[in-house]
């Protein structure tokens, strides 16, 4: 059985403050590397090594395979904190770190193949169905193209999503594929989050054994074979989207907090130098409103992540409406965060529009991140309201 590497033993206490302290200590170096990260359009290998040494990638990895098996709130808070240093690095951590839990949903033999060979193995993912999987003796033959695969530069495995069969008899399945069996198409030339390296991956008749596949429905419902492999890990029984509402969205939370810090520091520096802005009243009102929005964002984030962890630990049944509510609230949180960044940029003056200015980097990354479909408030609010029933036994909780 794989053992925990010595460099992460100190983090096995499970104390969020320990891991957050390590994340905060990395912020200066992440900021120093941020321009290089964007220019090279990939996360530096040194950053991945830093995350490995700190134990960040082990947070959601099951204990049986050398992971820390901590709750999802620890992971989400790490994503938020790392975004203060480099949003691309935080985004990749969110995708790769989450796979520690998702891989744990697969059959035991599949997990052994991934982590038995290399306990520190990393994965990337393409969750939108694409390509085609054909049944074959002992597994499937997979072909196609998958876009937006963040973190694929450093992953040893990729989880790809593809339909099998045709018509009503077919189903959508998840496949764990060795990254070395996939080709890369470099099409990641973008406005923001350039360092995520979210390129397109291609498979050509790649064989995937049955032990490395589950149905998408099992993944979404939290009913995969891994549930019996890790009976002491409540996260394994979570419907995936109940928690992943707070996987990538914390990047936008961290960016809004970072933008507020930058503008507040700029204002304080001007006043200290005797250069009080003519528009001081307007700027102060903007900062006050933004402060209130960020406090609201924090309340949503902390309340809903902790509530999810508590309910899973308590064995609660998570309904489809619970999942939709989490997704809607996370998207609303992102709407507030994006609005906060835009508002600050609109009133602070034009000094930030230069490419290398930290606020310019925040603006581009927030703009790019907020386009993710999982953060579309209008779409997710519609889905929630369409399924809301006035006679639901949880109506009072919904209203609250």
C-alpha positions in Angstrom: 0.0 0.0 0.0 1.4 3.5 -0.9 2.6 5.5 2.0 2.5 9.2 2.7 5.6 11.0 1.6 7.6 12.7 4.4 7.1 16.1 2.9 3.4 16.1 3.6 3.3 14.4 7.0 3.1 17.7 8.8 -0.1 18.5 7.0 -1.9 15.3 8.0 -3.2 16.9 11.2 -6.0 18.1 8.9 -5.9 21.6 10.4 -7.1 24.1 7.8 -4.8 26.8 9.3 -1.7 24.7 8.7 -2.4 24.3 5.0 -3.7 27.9 4.6 -0.5 29.1 6.3 1.6 27.2 3.7 -0.6 28.7 0.9 -0.1 32.3 2.3 3.7 31.7 2.5 3.7 30.9 -1.2 1.8 34.1 -2.3 4.9 36.3 -2.9 6.5 33.7 -5.1 3.3 33.0 -7.0 3.0 36.7 -7.7 6.6 36.8 -8.8 6.0 34.0 -11.2 2.7 35.2 -12.5 4.0 37.1 -15.6 6.1 34.1 -16.6 3.1 31.8 -16.0 1.0 33.9 -18.4 3.8 34.3 -21.0 4.6 30.6 -21.1 0.8 29.7 -20.9 1.5 27.0 -18.4 2.1 26.6 -14.7 5.9 26.5 -13.9 7.1 23.1 -12.8 8.4 24.8 -9.7 4.9 25.8 -8.7 3.6 22.2 -9.1 6.6 21.1 -7.0 5.7 23.7 -4.3 2.1 22.4 -4.2 3.3 18.8 -4.0 5.6 19.6 -1.1 2.9 21.4 0.8 0.5 18.5 0.4 -2.1 20.5 -1.5 -2.7 17.8 -4.1 -3.3 15.2 -1.3 -6.2 17.2 0.4 -9.0 15.3 -1.3 -7.0 12.1 -2.2 -8.3 9.2 -0.1 -6.3 8.1 3.0 -6.1 4.6 1.7 -3.9 5.7 -1.1 -1.7 8.1 0.8 -3.9 11.1 0.8 -5.0 13.5 3.6 -8.8 12.8 3.0 -9.8 16.2 4.4 -13.2 17.8 3.9 -14.1 19.8 0.8 -14.1 23.2 2.7 -10.4 22.9 3.3 -9.8 22.4 -0.5 -12.1 25.3 -1.5 -10.4 27.6 1.0 -7.0 26.7 -0.5 -8.2 27.5 -4.0 -9.5 30.9 -2.8 -6.2 31.7 -1.0 -3.9 30.7 -3.9 -5.9 33.0 -6.2 -4.5 35.9 -4.2 -1.1 35.0 -5.7 -1.8 33.7 -9.2 -5.3 32.9 -10.5 -4.0 30.5 -13.2 -2.2 28.5 -10.5 -5.2 28.4 -8.3 -7.4 27.3 -11.2 -5.1 24.5 -12.1 -4.9 23.5 -8.5 -8.8 23.4 -8.3 -9.0 21.1 -11.3 -6.2 18.8 -10.4 -6.8 18.8 -6.7 -10.5 17.9 -7.2 -9.5 14.8 -9.2 -8.2 13.3 -6.0 -11.8 12.8 -5.0 -13.2 12.0 -8.4 -10.6 9.3 -9.1 -11.7 7.8 -5.7 -15.2 7.1 -7.3 -13.7 4.6 -9.8 -13.3 0.8 -9.3 -10.7 -0.2 -6.8 -8.5 -1.8 -9.5 -8.5 1.5 -11.4 -7.5 3.5 -8.4 -4.7 1.0 -7.7 -3.4 1.5 -11.2 -3.4 5.3 -10.8 -2.0 5.6 -7.3 -0.3 2.3 -6.8 2.2 3.1 -9.5 2.7 6.7 -8.3 1.0 7.9 -5.1 1.6 11.6 -6.2 0.1 11.1 -9.6 -1.9 14.0 -10.9 -5.0 14.1 -13.1 -6.7 16.6 -15.4 -10.3 16.5 -16.7 -12.6 17.3 -19.5 -16.2 16.9 -18.2 -18.1 18.0 -21.3 -19.0 14.9 -23.4 -17.1 14.7 -26.7 -15.7 12.1 -29.0 -16.9 8.5 -29.0 -16.3 5.4 -27.0 -16.9 2.0 -28.6 -17.2 -1.2 -26.5 -14.3 -3.6 -26.9 -13.2 -6.8 -25.1 -12.5 -5.9 -21.5 -13.2 -2.2 -22.0 -13.6 0.6 -24.5 -11.9 2.2 -27.5 -11.8 5.9 -27.2 -11.4 8.5 -29.9 -12.1 12.3 -30.2 -11.1 15.8 -29.1 -11.6 17.4 -25.7 -11.3 21.1 -25.1 -10.4 23.3 -22.1 -8.3 20.6 -20.3 -6.7 22.8 -17.6 -3.5 21.5 -16.0 -2.8 18.9 -18.8 0.8 20.0 -18.9 1.6 18.4 -15.6 -0.9 15.5 -15.3 -0.1 11.8 -15.6 -3.8 11.0 -16.2 -6.8 12.6 -17.8 -10.4 11.9 -17.1 -12.3 12.3 -20.4 -16.1 12.2 -20.9 -17.6 10.5 -24.0 -20.8 8.8 -25.1 -20.9 5.1 -25.7 -23.2 3.4 -28.1 -26.0 5.2 -30.0 -29.5 6.3 -29.2 -31.4 5.3 -26.1 -29.1 2.3 -25.6 -26.1 4.5 -25.2 -24.8 6.3 -22.1 -22.2 8.9 -21.2 -19.2 7.5 -19.4 -16.0 8.8 -17.7 -12.6 7.4 -18.7 -9.3 7.5 -17.0 -6.6 7.7 -19.7 -2.9 7.9 -19.4 -1.8 11.3 -20.4 1.0 9.8 -22.5 -1.6 8.1 -24.7 -3.1 11.5 -25.7 -2.0 14.1 -28.2 -2.1 17.8 -27.5 -3.4 20.6 -29.7 -2.1 24.0 -28.5 -5.1 26.3 -29.1 -4.9 28.1 -25.7 -4.4 31.8 -26.8 -6.7 33.7 -24.5 -7.5 36.9 -22.7 -7.1 35.7 -19.2 -6.1 32.6 -17.2 -3.6 32.1 -19.9 -1.3 30.1 -17.5 -3.9 27.3 -17.0 -2.7 25.8 -20.3 -6.2 24.6 -21.0 -5.4 23.1 -24.4 -7.3 20.5 -26.4 -6.4 16.8 -26.0 -7.0 14.2 -28.7 -7.4 10.4 -28.4 -7.1 8.0 -31.4 -8.5 4.6 -30.8 -7.1 4.5 -27.2 -8.0 1.3 -25.3 -9.4 2.0 -21.8 -10.0 -1.1 -19.6 -13.3 -1.4 -17.7 -11.6 -0.8 -14.4 -10.9 2.8 -15.5 -14.4 3.7 -16.4 -17.6 4.7 -14.6 -20.9 6.1 -15.9 -21.4 9.8 -15.8 -24.6 9.2 -13.8 -22.6 7.4 -11.1 -20.2 10.3 -10.9 -22.9 12.9 -10.8 -25.0 11.0 -8.2 -22.0 9.9 -6.0 -22.8 6.2 -6.4 -19.6 5.0 -8.1 -17.8 1.8 -7.1 -15.4 3.8 -5.0 -18.1 4.4 -2.5 -17.5 0.9 -1.0 -13.8 1.2 -1.4 -13.7 4.3 1.0 -16.6 3.9 3.4 -15.0 6.3 5.9 -14.8 9.1 3.3 -18.1 11.1 3.2 -17.1 13.1 0.2 -17.2 10.0 -2.0 -21.0 9.8 -1.7 -21.6 13.4 -2.6 -23.3 14.2 -5.9 -20.4 15.7 -7.8 -22.0 19.1 -8.6 -23.2 19.6 -5.0 -19.5 20.2 -4.1 -18.0 21.3 -7.4 -20.1 24.4 -7.3 -17.3 25.6 -5.0 -14.3 24.2 -6.9 -13.5 26.9 -9.4 -15.7 29.7 -8.0 -13.3 30.4 -5.1 -10.8 31.6 -7.7 -13.2 34.5 -8.4 -13.6 35.1 -4.7 -9.9 35.4 -4.2 -9.6 37.7 -7.2 -12.2 40.1 -5.9 -10.5 40.2 -2.5 -7.1 40.8 -4.2 -8.6 43.7 -6.3 -10.0 45.3 -3.2 -6.6 45.0 -1.5 -4.8 46.6 -4.5 -7.1 49.5 -4.8 -7.2 50.2 -1.0 -3.4 50.1 -0.9 -3.2 52.5 -3.9 -5.6 54.9 -2.2 -3.7 54.8 1.1 -0.4 55.4 -0.7 -1.8 58.4 -2.5 -3.1 59.9 0.7 0.2 59.2 2.6 2.1 61.0 -0.2 -0.2 64.0 0.0 -1.8 63.2 -3.4 -5.4 63.0 -2.3 -7.6 62.1 -5.3 -10.1 64.7 -6.4 -12.7 61.9 -6.6 -12.0 60.8 -3.1 -15.7 60.7 -2.1 -16.6 58.6 -5.1 -13.7 56.2 -4.5 -14.6 55.8 -0.8 -18.2 55.1 -1.6 -17.1 52.5 -4.2 -14.8 50.9 -1.7 -17.5 50.8 1.0 -20.0 49.1 -1.5 -17.3 46.7 -2.6 -16.4 45.9 1.0 -20.1 45.0 1.6 -20.2 42.8 -1.5 -17.1 41.0 -0.5 -18.4 40.4 3.0 -21.6 39.0 1.4 -19.5 36.8 -0.9 -17.5 35.4 2.1 -20.8 34.7 4.0 -22.1 32.7 1.0 -18.9 30.9 0.5 -18.3 29.9 4.1 -21.9 29.1 4.9 -22.5 26.9 1.9 -19.2 25.0 1.9 -19.5 24.3 5.6 -23.1 23.3 5.3 -22.3 20.8 2.6 -19.5 19.3 4.6 -21.7 19.0 7.7 -24.6 17.4 5.8 -22.4 14.8 4.1 -20.6 13.9 7.4 -24.1 13.6 9.0 -25.3 11.2 6.3 -28.0 13.5 5.0 -29.6 12.6 1.7 -28.6 15.3 -0.9 -31.5 16.0 -3.2 -31.3 17.4 -6.8 -32.7 20.6 -5.5 -29.9 20.8 -2.9 -27.4 20.5 -5.8 -29.2 23.1 -7.9 -29.3 25.5 -5.0 -25.6 25.2 -4.3 -24.8 25.8 -8.0 -27.1 28.9 -8.1 -25.6 30.4 -4.9 -22.0 29.8 -6.1 -22.9 31.5 -9.4 -24.4 34.4 -7.5 -21.3 34.7 -5.5 -19.3 34.9 -8.7 -21.6 37.5 -10.1 -20.9 39.7 -7.0 -17.1 39.0 -7.3 -17.0 39.9 -11.0 -19.0 43.1 -10.3 -16.7 44.1 -7.5 -13.6 43.8 -9.8 -15.4 45.8 -12.6 -16.5 48.5 -10.2 -13.0 49.0 -8.7 -11.4 49.1 -12.1 -14.0 51.7 -13.3 -13.2 54.2 -10.5 -9.5 53.9 -9.8 -8.2 55.6 -12.9 -6.4 54.4 -16.0 -3.0 53.5 -14.4 -4.0 49.9 -14.2 -4.6 49.3 -17.9 -0.9 48.4 -18.5 -0.5 44.7 -19.1 1.9 44.1 -16.2 -0.1 46.0 -13.6 -1.5 43.6 -10.9 -5.0 45.0 -11.2 -4.9 44.4 -15.0 -4.0 40.8 -14.4 -6.9 40.4 -11.9 -9.3 42.0 -14.4 -8.3 39.7 -17.3 -8.4 36.6 -15.1 -11.8 37.5 -13.5 -13.2 38.2 -17.0 -12.1 34.9 -18.4 -13.0 32.8 -15.3 -16.5 34.2 -15.1 -17.3 32.9 -18.6 -17.3 29.3 -17.3 -20.7 27.8 -17.8 -20.8 26.6 -14.2 -20.8 30.2 -13.1 -23.7 31.4 -15.3 -26.2 32.7 -12.7 -29.1 33.2 -15.2 -28.8 29.6 -16.4 -28.4 28.1 -13.0 -31.1 30.2 -11.3 -33.5 29.2 -14.0 -32.8 25.5 -13.4 -33.2 25.9 -9.6 -36.5 27.8 -9.9 -38.0 25.4 -12.5 -37.5 22.6 -9.9 -38.6 24.5 -6.9 -41.9 23.2 -5.4 -44.0 25.2 -2.9 -45.0 22.0 -1.2 -41.4 20.8 -0.7 -40.7 19.7 2.9 -37.6 21.9 2.7 -39.5 25.1 1.6 -38.6 27.0 4.8 -35.0 26.2 4.5 -35.1 27.3 0.8 -36.7 30.6 1.7 -34.1 31.2 4.4 
